[in-house]
Amino acid sequence: MTAITNHLPTAELQALDAAHHLHPFTHAAGLAARGARIITRAEGVRLWDSDGNEILDGMAGLWCVNIGYGRAELAEVAARQMRELPFYNTFFQTSHVPAIALAARLAELAPGDLNHAFFAGSGSEANDTNIRLVRHYWARLGKPGKRVIISRRNGYHGSTMGGASLGGMTPMHEQGGLPIPDIVHIDQPYWYGEGGAQSAEEFGRDRARQLEQMIDRLGEDRVAAFIAEPVQGAGGVIIPPESYWPEIARICAEREILLIVDEVICGFGRTGQWFGSQHYGVQPDIITVAKGLSSGYVPIGASIISDRVAEVIGGDEFNHGYTYSGHPVAAAVALENLRILEEENILGHVRSTAAPALARVWERLGDHPLVGETCSLGLIAGLALTPDKARRAPFAAPSGTAGLICRERCFANNLVMRHVGDRMVVAPPLVIRPADIDLLAERAWRALDETHAALREQGLMAAA
Ligand SMILES: *Cc1c(COP(=O)(O)O)cnc(C)c1O
């Protein structure tokens, strides 16, 4: 174990952190008042904090540590690669073995004719690449007017200017002048929250048809692409009705637009398949990958592009790239991660063992008086907190009030479960065993009980 064990006492670390470290998606003053939780090491599906508490990581870090923590093989591959060739670029007609090998491996794994990888340092960067790529694609075909990318409200595609613009997160758009031009959003297929009296199937079809309606409204000659996550992750684990993706696929086949499927969370086993689009039987023109590509051990992302699109883009110089596109250490670690996922049949474990076990305990959480719905697919699951199960009612209190209390109660019970508004979500490492899935559910139930008590005590059980 190579953790930094001689670190300062927790309170001093927290003070330095608050004084000098501005955190992503964090209220800095609130953090300074309470002090950050400082994670010092991890193994398998468990984290340890600077006070020695052992915590079950229901989130695989940030949806990314698919093979679990502490795999020495990845560290060894990284060290070997750093000694041999720590950096070289892939610009200007140069290449190196790790980038070549990873691109070839991704071509094998990705569905259909997705045979070309353009590397990035993250999912956000890869989606920025996609914006430029699809617009350039149509321009090269003599249709420079096809620039608009249709995305979805409450979708998440990263936090760069492009990624956050593609995303449909209002709080992100409110800061920094987003979205950038020529990105529009349609509604999400969130039946529980927005489906009203419609059946899930009907609702799913209607939400998909908004794509068709938006194309008609804008004119097909202005639309470059549609982008969506197979299952929305950061939006609260929204699993679309079964009718949704087939209808999207139909529309994309009938219309002259590209389909970008953002697999940053769903890719590399999360749904039990290599890619979420395979679960839904859709064939994208481009997929975005990151997170599980390296199981989060090093930063890397990519756009994986079809033969058709790559051929058009390749006919000209694409004036785009990142210093770290195909970084050799990141590529080597990603390759090793993919080797482990395959050789240890981790996807098989998800399909035959872990996903059914999670589905069972998760469904049981639905019996809790505070839980309005539960859903899961593979090893990604969400549930909605509600003050009134029968009416699927949201809370009268601002969205996220109950969710935040629940997240805090989870942490107090040594479980990382995230909240998105008043939905609670989990996406544990894919290697999680049934006993730990039971433990996850046990702690989640206790946290729900404590949340329920706290909400009643604070008079927050009123429905909107
Ligand atoms: C996390 C995420 C991204 C952004 O990836 P980063 O590596 O954080 O830039 C993009 N799309 C989806 C679906 C994600 O979950």
The ligand as an SDF file (V2000), in Angstrom:
LIG
                    3D

 15 15  0  0  0  0  0  0  0  0999 V2000
  -18.5160   12.8360  -16.9820 C   0  0  0  0  0  0  0  0  0  0  0  0
  -19.1740   12.9620  -18.2910 C   0  0  0  0  0  0  0  0  0  0  0  0
  -18.6390   13.7630  -19.3020 C   0  0  0  0  0  0  0  0  0  0  0  0
  -17.4570   14.6420  -19.0890 C   0  0  0  0  0  0  0  0  0  0  0  0
  -16.2990   13.9350  -18.8690 O   0  0  0  0  0  0  0  0  0  0  0  0
  -15.0690   14.6850  -18.1480 P   0  0  0  0  0  0  0  0  0  0  0  0
  -13.9920   13.6590  -18.2060 O   0  0  0  0  0  0  0  0  0  0  0  0
  -15.5210   15.0670  -16.7820 O   0  0  0  0  0  0  0  0  0  0  0  0
  -14.7480   15.8740  -18.9690 O   0  0  0  0  0  0  0  0  0  0  0  0
  -19.2600   13.7640  -20.5320 C   0  0  0  0  0  0  0  0  0  0  0  0
  -20.3480   13.0210  -20.7560 N   0  0  0  0  0  0  0  0  0  0  0  0
  -20.8910   12.2430  -19.8170 C   0  0  0  0  0  0  0  0  0  0  0  0
  -22.0850   11.4150  -20.1410 C   0  0  0  0  0  0  0  0  0  0  0  0
  -20.3390   12.2040  -18.5360 C   0  0  0  0  0  0  0  0  0  0  0  0
  -20.9050   11.4740  -17.5820 O   0  0  0  0  0  0  0  0  0  0  0  0
  1  2  1  0
  2  3  1  0
  2 14  2  0
  3  4  1  0
  3 10  2  0
  4  5  1  0
  5  6  1  0
  6  7  2  0
  6  8  1  0
  6  9  1  0
 10 11  1  0
 11 12  2  0
 12 13  1  0
 12 14  1  0
 14 15  1  0
M  END
$$$$
